[in-house]
Amino acid sequence: MTTDITVMALAAAREAAAAAAEVIRHYWRRGVAVEIKADATPVTIADREAERAIRQILQAALPQASIYGEEFGQEGERGGLLWLVDPLDGTKSFVRRTPFFSTQIALMDGDALILGVSSAPIFGETMWASSGRGAWLDGERVQVADTAAVGEASISTGNIRTLTADARWDALGALIRDSNRIRGYGDFCHYHLLARGSLDLVIESDVNILDIAALAVIVREAGGVFTDLDGAALTLDTRSVLAGTPAIHEQALRRLRR
């Protein structure tokens, strides 16, 4: 994509995230009924209305791009430009009145993730990034920490249910024992902390690409490394995450290799 189109697309993504935030705040104040989808995950009117608001803005701004959203699926052909949208990532937190949920919007050009916006309206912060232009938190540029030793590293785990039955579980335990501290911030929060230098490694084994695409762009543009648990690049089928400062990611990957 040209620079002008990238700038326009990022502006549209930020506008769409802001529109979703208005929907989410409205229903956060009112409370909502909860439905259970076929995959046993919850969904609410806030999820659906937020995605509709996002789609309207993105389609108007970049009509040549397809959209793949959490609630309404694929619109347009894959390949070329593809928006990845999770209007309310963390619905379980939303319905339990916990502010650890967000709107995630990313854009792919072919196989490359080129921009991302992560908006946490109740938590009170928004991060965004585009390829080669750095990562930003509410208008201030952010950078990962320079932590190089596992003994000085802060680690956060998110969804790791599958990992508990994996051959790497003991290796993860050893990594945690050798680290400085372990937390479980989860969702958008630990990726925001990583990108701004407040955390050094994030591990998850049960995610989908809509959860993490925007966050991957942000962490990378902040100077971090973002792969799956095997060290592979992200694809639409990615289900795990290993993200960290360059030195800590390298050491963690080596220790977790099967």
PAVEXKE-209330 format. One record per residue (C-alpha): x, y, z; residue number from 1. Coordinates in steps of 0.5 Angstrom, whole numbers, padded with zeros to 4 digits, always signed. Layout:
N
+-------+-------+-------+-------+
|  east | north |    up | lumse |
+-------+-------+-------+-------+
|     X |     Y |     Z |   NUM |
...
+-------+-------+-------+-------+
This chain:
258
+-------+-------+-------+-------+
|  east | north |    up | lumse |
+-------+-------+-------+-------+
| +0000 | +0000 | +0000 |     1 |
| +0002 | +0007 | -0001 |     2 |
| +0004 | +0012 | +0005 |     3 |
| -0002 | +0016 | +0003 |     4 |
| -0007 | +0010 | +0004 |     5 |
| -0004 | +0007 | +0010 |     6 |
| -0004 | +0014 | +0013 |     7 |
| -0012 | +0014 | +0011 |     8 |
| -0013 | +0007 | +0013 |     9 |
| -0010 | +0008 | +0020 |    10 |
| -0014 | +0014 | +0021 |    11 |
| -0020 | +0010 | +0019 |    12 |
| -0019 | +0005 | +0024 |    13 |
| -0018 | +0010 | +0030 |    14 |
| -0025 | +0013 | +0028 |    15 |
| -0028 | +0006 | +0028 |    16 |
| -0025 | +0004 | +0035 |    17 |
| -0028 | +0011 | +0037 |    18 |
| -0035 | +0009 | +0035 |    19 |
| -0034 | +0002 | +0038 |    20 |
| -0032 | +0005 | +0044 |    21 |
| -0039 | +0010 | +0044 |    22 |
| -0043 | +0004 | +0043 |    23 |
| -0039 | +0000 | +0049 |    24 |
| -0040 | +0005 | +0054 |    25 |
| -0047 | +0006 | +0053 |    26 |
| -0048 | -0001 | +0054 |    27 |
| -0043 | -0002 | +0060 |    28 |
| -0047 | +0003 | +0064 |    29 |
| -0054 | +0000 | +0062 |    30 |
| -0052 | -0007 | +0063 |    31 |
| -0054 | -0013 | +0057 |    32 |
| -0057 | -0019 | +0056 |    33 |
| -0052 | -0025 | +0055 |    34 |
| -0053 | -0030 | +0049 |    35 |
| -0048 | -0036 | +0048 |    36 |
| -0045 | -0038 | +0041 |    37 |
| -0044 | -0045 | +0038 |    38 |
| -0037 | -0045 | +0041 |    39 |
| -0039 | -0044 | +0048 |    40 |
| -0037 | -0036 | +0048 |    41 |
| -0041 | -0031 | +0050 |    42 |
| -0044 | -0025 | +0046 |    43 |
| -0048 | -0019 | +0047 |    44 |
| -0052 | -0013 | +0043 |    45 |
| -0045 | -0009 | +0045 |    46 |
| -0041 | -0014 | +0041 |    47 |
| -0046 | -0014 | +0035 |    48 |
| -0047 | -0006 | +0035 |    49 |
| -0040 | -0004 | +0036 |    50 |
| -0038 | -0009 | +0030 |    51 |
| -0043 | -0006 | +0025 |    52 |
| -0041 | +0001 | +0027 |    53 |
| -0034 | -0001 | +0026 |    54 |
| -0035 | -0004 | +0019 |    55 |
| -0039 | +0002 | +0017 |    56 |
| -0033 | +0007 | +0018 |    57 |
| -0028 | +0002 | +0015 |    58 |
| -0032 | +0000 | +0009 |    59 |
| -0033 | +0007 | +0007 |    60 |
| -0026 | +0009 | +0008 |    61 |
| -0023 | +0003 | +0004 |    62 |
| -0028 | +0000 | +0000 |    63 |
| -0023 | -0005 | -0004 |    64 |
| -0021 | -0008 | +0003 |    65 |
| -0025 | -0014 | +0005 |    66 |
| -0027 | -0015 | +0013 |    67 |
| -0027 | -0021 | +0017 |    68 |
| -0030 | -0020 | +0024 |    69 |
| -0031 | -0024 | +0030 |    70 |
| -0039 | -0023 | +0030 |    71 |
| -0041 | -0023 | +0022 |    72 |
| -0035 | -0027 | +0019 |    73 |
| -0032 | -0025 | +0012 |    74 |
| -0035 | -0020 | +0008 |    75 |
| -0031 | -0020 | +0001 |    76 |
| -0025 | -0025 | -0001 |    77 |
| -0019 | -0026 | +0003 |    78 |
| -0012 | -0024 | +0000 |    79 |
| -0010 | -0017 | -0002 |    80 |
| -0013 | -0012 | +0004 |    81 |
| -0016 | -0015 | +0009 |    82 |
| -0019 | -0012 | +0016 |    83 |
| -0019 | -0016 | +0022 |    84 |
| -0024 | -0014 | +0027 |    85 |
| -0026 | -0016 | +0034 |    86 |
| -0031 | -0011 | +0037 |    87 |
| -0031 | -0013 | +0044 |    88 |
| -0025 | -0018 | +0045 |    89 |
| -0026 | -0020 | +0053 |    90 |
| -0034 | -0021 | +0053 |    91 |
| -0033 | -0025 | +0059 |    92 |
| -0030 | -0019 | +0063 |    93 |
| -0035 | -0014 | +0060 |    94 |
| -0041 | -0018 | +0062 |    95 |
| -0038 | -0019 | +0069 |    96 |
| -0036 | -0011 | +0070 |    97 |
| -0029 | -0012 | +0069 |    98 |
| -0026 | -0007 | +0065 |    99 |
| -0021 | -0011 | +0062 |   100 |
| -0024 | -0012 | +0055 |   101 |
| -0022 | -0008 | +0048 |   102 |
| -0023 | -0007 | +0041 |   103 |
| -0018 | -0010 | +0036 |   104 |
| -0018 | -0007 | +0029 |   105 |
| -0012 | -0009 | +0024 |   106 |
| -0010 | -0009 | +0017 |   107 |
| -0007 | -0014 | +0013 |   108 |
| -0004 | -0013 | +0006 |   109 |
| -0003 | -0020 | +0003 |   110 |
| +0000 | -0024 | +0009 |   111 |
| +0003 | -0018 | +0012 |   112 |
| +0000 | -0014 | +0018 |   113 |
| +0001 | -0007 | +0017 |   114 |
| -0003 | -0003 | +0022 |   115 |
| -0007 | -0004 | +0029 |   116 |
| -0011 | +0000 | +0034 |   117 |
| -0012 | -0003 | +0041 |   118 |
| -0018 | +0001 | +0044 |   119 |
| -0020 | +0000 | +0052 |   120 |
| -0025 | +0005 | +0053 |   121 |
| -0027 | +0003 | +0060 |   122 |
| -0020 | +0002 | +0062 |   123 |
| -0018 | +0009 | +0059 |   124 |
| -0013 | +0008 | +0054 |   125 |
| -0012 | +0007 | +0046 |   126 |
| -0005 | +0004 | +0043 |   127 |
| -0004 | +0004 | +0035 |   128 |
| +0002 | +0003 | +0030 |   129 |
| +0003 | +0002 | +0023 |   130 |
| +0009 | -0001 | +0020 |   131 |
| +0015 | +0003 | +0020 |   132 |
| +0012 | +0009 | +0024 |   133 |
| +0013 | +0007 | +0031 |   134 |
| +0008 | +0005 | +0037 |   135 |
| +0004 | +0010 | +0040 |   136 |
| +0000 | +0010 | +0047 |   137 |
| -0005 | +0016 | +0047 |   138 |
| -0001 | +0020 | +0043 |   139 |
| +0006 | +0019 | +0046 |   140 |
| +0011 | +0014 | +0043 |   141 |
| +0012 | +0008 | +0047 |   142 |
| +0018 | +0003 | +0047 |   143 |
| +0019 | -0004 | +0050 |   144 |
| +0024 | -0005 | +0055 |   145 |
| +0031 | -0007 | +0054 |   146 |
| +0031 | -0013 | +0059 |   147 |
| +0036 | -0018 | +0057 |   148 |
| +0037 | -0023 | +0063 |   149 |
| +0031 | -0028 | +0065 |   150 |
| +0033 | -0027 | +0072 |   151 |
| +0031 | -0019 | +0071 |   152 |
| +0024 | -0021 | +0067 |   153 |
| +0017 | -0020 | +0068 |   154 |
| +0013 | -0025 | +0065 |   155 |
| +0005 | -0025 | +0064 |   156 |
| +0001 | -0031 | +0062 |   157 |
| -0006 | -0030 | +0059 |   158 |
| -0010 | -0036 | +0056 |   159 |
| -0006 | -0042 | +0057 |   160 |
| -0011 | -0048 | +0058 |   161 |
| -0008 | -0052 | +0052 |   162 |
| -0001 | -0051 | +0055 |   163 |
| -0002 | -0054 | +0061 |   164 |
| -0003 | -0061 | +0057 |   165 |
| +0003 | -0059 | +0053 |   166 |
| +0010 | -0062 | +0053 |   167 |
| +0013 | -0055 | +0054 |   168 |
| +0009 | -0054 | +0061 |   169 |
| +0015 | -0056 | +0065 |   170 |
| +0019 | -0052 | +0061 |   171 |
| +0015 | -0046 | +0062 |   172 |
| +0015 | -0047 | +0070 |   173 |
| +0023 | -0047 | +0070 |   174 |
| +0022 | -0040 | +0066 |   175 |
| +0018 | -0038 | +0071 |   176 |
| +0022 | -0040 | +0077 |   177 |
| +0028 | -0037 | +0074 |   178 |
| +0024 | -0030 | +0072 |   179 |
| +0024 | -0024 | +0077 |   180 |
| +0016 | -0024 | +0077 |   181 |
| +0010 | -0027 | +0074 |   182 |
| +0003 | -0024 | +0073 |   183 |
| -0003 | -0026 | +0069 |   184 |
| -0006 | -0019 | +0066 |   185 |
| -0009 | -0022 | +0060 |   186 |
| -0013 | -0020 | +0054 |   187 |
| -0010 | -0013 | +0051 |   188 |
| -0007 | -0011 | +0058 |   189 |
| -0001 | -0015 | +0058 |   190 |
| +0001 | -0013 | +0051 |   191 |
| +0000 | -0006 | +0052 |   192 |
| +0005 | -0006 | +0058 |   193 |
| +0010 | -0010 | +0054 |   194 |
| +0010 | -0005 | +0049 |   195 |
| +0011 | +0001 | +0054 |   196 |
| +0016 | -0002 | +0057 |   197 |
| +0013 | -0005 | +0063 |   198 |
| +0013 | -0012 | +0062 |   199 |
| +0018 | -0017 | +0058 |   200 |
| +0015 | -0023 | +0056 |   201 |
| +0007 | -0025 | +0054 |   202 |
| +0005 | -0033 | +0053 |   203 |
| -0001 | -0035 | +0051 |   204 |
| -0003 | -0042 | +0048 |   205 |
| -0011 | -0041 | +0047 |   206 |
| -0012 | -0035 | +0042 |   207 |
| -0015 | -0033 | +0035 |   208 |
| -0012 | -0028 | +0030 |   209 |
| -0017 | -0023 | +0031 |   210 |
| -0015 | -0023 | +0039 |   211 |
| -0008 | -0021 | +0037 |   212 |
| -0007 | -0018 | +0030 |   213 |
| -0007 | -0011 | +0032 |   214 |
| -0003 | -0012 | +0038 |   215 |
| +0002 | -0016 | +0034 |   216 |
| +0003 | -0009 | +0030 |   217 |
| +0004 | -0005 | +0036 |   218 |
| +0009 | -0009 | +0040 |   219 |
| +0013 | -0010 | +0034 |   220 |
| +0013 | -0003 | +0032 |   221 |
| +0015 | -0002 | +0040 |   222 |
| +0021 | -0006 | +0038 |   223 |
| +0019 | -0012 | +0041 |   224 |
| +0018 | -0019 | +0038 |   225 |
| +0012 | -0023 | +0037 |   226 |
| +0011 | -0030 | +0034 |   227 |
| +0007 | -0036 | +0036 |   228 |
| +0010 | -0041 | +0041 |   229 |
| +0014 | -0044 | +0036 |   230 |
| +0017 | -0038 | +0034 |   231 |
| +0013 | -0038 | +0027 |   232 |
| +0010 | -0032 | +0024 |   233 |
| +0003 | -0030 | +0025 |   234 |
| -0002 | -0033 | +0020 |   235 |
| -0010 | -0033 | +0020 |   236 |
| -0009 | -0040 | +0023 |   237 |
| -0005 | -0038 | +0029 |   238 |
| -0007 | -0040 | +0036 |   239 |
| -0001 | -0038 | +0041 |   240 |
| +0003 | -0033 | +0042 |   241 |
| +0010 | -0031 | +0045 |   242 |
| +0012 | -0024 | +0045 |   243 |
| +0017 | -0020 | +0048 |   244 |
| +0023 | -0016 | +0048 |   245 |
| +0028 | -0019 | +0043 |   246 |
| +0033 | -0022 | +0048 |   247 |
| +0028 | -0025 | +0053 |   248 |
| +0024 | -0027 | +0047 |   249 |
| +0030 | -0031 | +0044 |   250 |
| +0031 | -0034 | +0051 |   251 |
| +0024 | -0036 | +0052 |   252 |
| +0023 | -0039 | +0045 |   253 |
| +0030 | -0043 | +0046 |   254 |
| +0027 | -0046 | +0053 |   255 |
| +0020 | -0048 | +0050 |   256 |
| +0022 | -0051 | +0044 |   257 |
| +0019 | -0058 | +0044 |   258 |
+-------+-------+-------+-------+
